[in-house]
Amino acid sequence: MSRICVAGGTGQVGREVVRQALRQGHAVAVLSRNAPEGADGQHDGATYFRGDVTTGEGLPEALAGADVVIDCLEGQTGKALRQFVAGGAILLGAALEAGVPKAVLLSIVNCDQSTYGYYRSKAEKERVYLRAELETVAVRATQFHSLLARIFAAGSRVGLVPVIRGARFQTIAPGDVAAALLEAALEPPSGESHRLVTIGGPDVTDMAAMARTWKRATGSQGLVVALPLPGAMGQFLRAGSNLAPGEPYGRETFEAWLANRPENL
């Protein structure tokens, strides 16, 4: 069994990585600024370390003895977004100093093809991983099921379920993304110093159809309204750059995810 350090292990995907790694019998160290309430050290089988990749605080302790670090950190807005790339470099530097041989990064499909700020930061962080002195794998995933559910829920509060005109999605469950991250983390050395893996959900579906599925699952009476999306993200979606080539990786469909996770609706 391996010792796995999960940076951002209290986030949406990070929690799933921790849960699946523990179920497989691995030792798990969780690095997070937001440890569970009352957690100081051991919690539910994992060891938690309060730390911050932008300052280096807590990194040596969390990374000590690790066979691999999985970077599930997010930084979508504000200070977190501004420090997202630099934080990745600090994490990799600390991993190298601790003797960790491998790092796996959670990224976004075709993020290097968008000028949208959050996607651009993901692409810049990928380049940091490509320059690293240890083995790295960047796992690019399509958008999560929860993204669409949040969009639909937000609009339904005012009686509308908004959809982007002509947009198709290949959303994926966080549990499936976590499984891919663990596979990349635990596979034997490939002989390549740096690799890129792309994964997508089980179905490519029109956003309007997904909205109707969401309405059935939630009982929402909101009116589905198609709206144009200008700017970088609209261009990205219209080009189909949010879709993953090849065979789908994810198994849990949007409809199944809605049925299994009512707390996310």
C-alpha positions as CSV (number, residue, x, y, z in Angstrom):
1,M,0.0,0.0,0.0
2,S,1.1,3.6,-0.6
3,R,1.1,6.8,1.4
4,I,-0.8,9.5,-0.5
5,C,-0.8,13.2,0.3
6,V,-4.0,14.9,-1.0
7,A,-3.6,18.6,-1.3
8,G,-7.1,20.2,-1.2
9,G,-8.5,17.0,0.4
10,T,-11.5,18.7,1.8
11,G,-12.8,20.0,-1.6
12,Q,-15.4,18.3,-3.8
13,V,-13.0,16.0,-5.6
14,G,-10.4,15.9,-2.8
15,R,-12.9,14.3,-0.4
16,E,-13.6,11.6,-2.9
17,V,-9.9,10.9,-3.5
18,V,-9.4,10.6,0.3
19,R,-12.5,8.3,0.7
20,Q,-11.5,6.0,-2.2
21,A,-7.8,5.8,-1.1
22,L,-8.8,4.9,2.4
23,R,-11.2,2.2,1.1
24,Q,-8.3,0.8,-0.9
25,G,-6.2,0.5,2.2
26,H,-3.7,3.4,1.6
27,A,-2.4,5.7,4.2
28,V,-3.7,9.2,3.5
29,A,-2.4,12.6,4.6
30,V,-4.7,15.5,3.9
31,L,-3.3,19.0,3.4
32,S,-6.0,21.7,3.8
33,R,-6.6,25.1,5.2
34,N,-10.1,23.9,6.1
35,A,-9.8,20.7,8.1
36,P,-13.1,19.1,9.4
37,E,-14.5,20.7,12.5
38,G,-12.6,19.4,15.5
39,A,-10.0,17.6,13.4
40,D,-6.5,17.8,14.7
41,G,-4.4,14.9,13.3
42,Q,-6.4,11.7,12.8
43,H,-9.9,12.0,11.5
44,D,-12.0,9.2,9.8
45,G,-8.8,7.2,9.1
46,A,-6.8,10.0,7.4
47,T,-4.2,12.3,9.0
48,Y,-5.0,16.0,8.5
49,F,-2.5,18.8,8.3
50,R,-3.5,22.4,8.3
51,G,-1.3,24.2,5.8
52,D,-1.2,26.7,3.0
53,V,0.6,26.2,-0.4
54,T,1.0,29.9,-0.9
55,T,3.2,30.2,2.2
56,G,4.6,26.7,2.5
57,E,3.1,26.3,6.0
58,G,2.4,22.7,6.9
59,L,3.8,21.2,3.7
60,P,6.9,19.4,5.0
61,E,4.8,17.6,7.6
62,A,2.0,16.6,5.2
63,L,4.5,15.4,2.5
64,A,6.8,13.5,4.8
65,G,7.1,9.9,3.7
66,A,4.6,10.3,0.8
67,D,4.9,8.2,-2.3
68,V,2.8,10.6,-4.3
69,V,1.0,13.9,-3.9
70,I,-2.4,14.6,-5.6
71,D,-3.1,18.2,-6.2
72,C,-6.9,18.8,-6.0
73,L,-6.6,22.5,-5.0
74,E,-8.9,25.0,-6.5
75,G,-8.6,28.8,-7.0
76,Q,-11.5,30.2,-8.9
77,T,-11.7,33.8,-7.7
78,G,-9.9,36.5,-5.9
79,K,-6.7,35.9,-3.9
80,A,-7.0,32.1,-4.4
81,L,-7.0,32.6,-8.2
82,R,-4.1,35.1,-8.2
83,Q,-2.0,32.7,-6.1
84,F,-3.1,29.5,-7.8
85,V,-0.1,28.9,-10.1
86,A,2.5,30.1,-7.5
87,G,1.0,27.8,-5.0
88,G,1.5,24.8,-7.3
89,A,5.2,25.7,-7.7
90,I,5.6,25.9,-3.9
91,L,3.8,22.5,-3.5
92,L,6.1,20.9,-6.1
93,G,9.2,22.4,-4.5
94,A,8.2,21.1,-1.1
95,A,7.5,17.6,-2.6
96,L,10.9,17.5,-4.3
97,E,12.6,18.5,-1.0
98,A,10.6,15.8,0.9
99,G,11.7,13.2,-1.6
100,V,8.2,12.6,-3.1
101,P,8.8,11.0,-6.5
102,K,5.5,11.8,-8.2
103,A,2.8,14.5,-8.4
104,V,-0.7,14.3,-10.0
105,L,-2.6,17.4,-10.9
106,L,-6.4,17.9,-11.4
107,S,-6.9,20.1,-14.4
108,I,-9.6,21.0,-17.0
109,V,-10.1,19.6,-20.5
110,N,-8.6,21.9,-23.1
111,C,-7.9,24.6,-20.6
112,D,-5.0,25.8,-22.8
113,Q,-7.6,26.7,-25.5
114,S,-9.5,29.3,-23.5
115,T,-8.7,32.8,-22.5
116,Y,-11.2,32.6,-19.5
117,G,-9.2,33.5,-16.4
118,Y,-9.8,30.4,-14.3
119,Y,-9.0,28.1,-17.3
120,R,-5.9,30.1,-18.1
121,S,-4.6,29.6,-14.6
122,K,-5.1,25.9,-14.9
123,A,-3.1,25.9,-18.1
124,E,-0.3,27.9,-16.5
125,K,-0.3,25.5,-13.6
126,E,0.0,22.6,-16.0
127,R,3.1,24.2,-17.4
128,V,4.6,24.4,-13.9
129,Y,4.1,20.7,-13.6
130,L,5.6,20.1,-17.0
131,R,8.8,21.8,-15.8
132,A,8.9,19.9,-12.5
133,E,11.9,17.8,-11.5
134,L,9.7,14.9,-10.4
135,E,7.4,12.7,-12.4
136,T,4.0,14.4,-13.0
137,V,0.6,13.6,-14.5
138,A,-2.0,16.2,-15.3
139,V,-5.5,14.7,-15.4
140,R,-7.8,17.0,-17.5
141,A,-11.5,16.4,-16.7
142,T,-14.6,17.7,-18.3
143,Q,-17.0,19.9,-16.2
144,F,-18.6,18.3,-13.1
145,H,-22.2,17.4,-12.9
146,S,-22.5,19.8,-10.0
147,L,-21.6,22.8,-12.2
148,L,-24.8,22.4,-14.2
149,A,-26.9,21.6,-11.2
150,R,-25.7,24.9,-9.5
151,I,-26.5,26.9,-12.7
152,F,-30.0,25.4,-12.9
153,A,-30.7,25.9,-9.2
154,A,-29.6,29.5,-9.2
155,G,-31.9,30.4,-12.0
156,S,-34.8,28.5,-10.7
157,R,-35.0,30.8,-7.7
158,V,-36.4,33.4,-10.0
159,G,-38.5,31.0,-12.0
160,L,-36.1,30.4,-14.8
161,V,-33.8,27.4,-15.6
162,P,-31.1,29.0,-17.9
163,V,-29.3,27.1,-20.6
164,I,-26.6,28.3,-23.0
165,R,-27.9,28.3,-26.5
166,G,-26.5,25.4,-28.5
167,A,-24.1,24.2,-25.7
168,R,-23.4,20.5,-25.2
169,F,-21.7,19.1,-22.1
170,Q,-20.0,15.9,-21.2
171,T,-20.2,16.3,-17.4
172,I,-18.6,13.9,-15.0
173,A,-19.1,12.8,-11.4
174,P,-16.5,13.9,-8.8
175,G,-16.2,10.2,-7.8
176,D,-15.1,9.2,-11.3
177,V,-12.6,12.0,-11.4
178,A,-11.2,10.9,-8.1
179,A,-10.8,7.3,-9.4
180,A,-8.8,8.6,-12.4
181,L,-6.6,10.7,-10.2
182,L,-5.9,7.6,-8.0
183,E,-5.2,5.5,-11.0
184,A,-2.6,8.0,-12.3
185,A,-1.1,8.3,-8.8
186,L,-0.7,4.5,-8.3
187,E,0.3,3.3,-11.7
188,P,3.9,2.1,-12.1
189,P,6.4,4.5,-13.8
190,S,5.6,4.9,-17.4
191,G,9.1,6.0,-18.5
192,E,7.7,9.5,-19.3
193,S,8.6,12.3,-17.0
194,H,5.4,14.2,-17.6
195,R,2.1,13.0,-19.0
196,L,-1.3,14.5,-19.8
197,V,-4.5,12.4,-19.5
198,T,-8.0,13.6,-20.6
199,I,-11.2,12.1,-19.1
200,G,-14.8,12.8,-19.8
201,G,-18.3,11.8,-18.6
202,P,-20.3,9.0,-20.0
203,D,-22.6,11.1,-22.2
204,V,-22.5,14.1,-24.5
205,T,-25.8,15.9,-24.0
206,D,-27.4,19.2,-25.0
207,M,-27.7,21.5,-22.0
208,A,-31.4,22.0,-22.5
209,A,-31.9,18.2,-22.2
210,M,-29.9,18.3,-19.0
211,A,-32.1,21.1,-17.7
212,R,-35.2,19.0,-18.3
213,T,-33.5,16.0,-16.5
214,W,-32.7,18.3,-13.5
215,K,-36.3,19.6,-13.4
216,R,-37.7,16.0,-13.3
217,A,-35.3,15.1,-10.5
218,T,-35.9,18.2,-8.4
219,G,-39.6,18.9,-9.2
220,S,-38.7,22.5,-10.2
221,Q,-41.3,24.4,-12.1
222,G,-38.9,26.9,-13.6
223,L,-39.1,27.7,-17.3
224,V,-36.2,26.5,-19.4
225,V,-34.8,29.5,-21.2
226,A,-32.0,29.4,-23.8
227,L,-29.6,32.4,-23.6
228,P,-26.5,33.4,-25.6
229,L,-23.2,33.4,-23.8
230,P,-20.7,35.9,-25.1
231,G,-17.0,36.1,-24.4
232,A,-14.3,33.6,-23.9
233,M,-16.4,30.9,-22.2
234,G,-19.1,31.2,-24.9
235,Q,-16.6,30.7,-27.6
236,F,-15.0,27.8,-25.8
237,L,-18.4,26.0,-25.5
238,R,-19.5,26.8,-29.1
239,A,-16.3,25.2,-30.3
240,G,-17.0,22.0,-28.3
241,S,-13.7,22.4,-26.5
242,N,-15.4,21.3,-23.3
243,L,-15.8,17.8,-24.6
244,A,-13.3,15.0,-24.3
245,P,-12.1,13.0,-27.3
246,G,-12.0,9.2,-27.3
247,E,-13.9,6.8,-25.2
248,P,-15.7,8.2,-22.1
249,Y,-14.2,7.5,-18.8
250,G,-16.9,8.4,-16.3
251,R,-19.6,5.9,-15.5
252,E,-22.1,7.9,-13.4
253,T,-24.5,9.8,-15.6
254,F,-26.0,13.2,-14.7
255,E,-29.3,11.6,-14.0
256,A,-27.9,8.9,-11.7
257,W,-25.8,11.5,-9.9
258,L,-28.9,13.6,-9.3
259,A,-30.7,10.6,-7.9
260,N,-27.8,9.5,-5.7
261,R,-26.9,13.0,-4.3
262,P,-30.0,15.0,-3.5
263,E,-28.0,17.2,-1.2
264,N,-26.3,18.7,-4.3
265,L,-29.5,19.7,-6.1
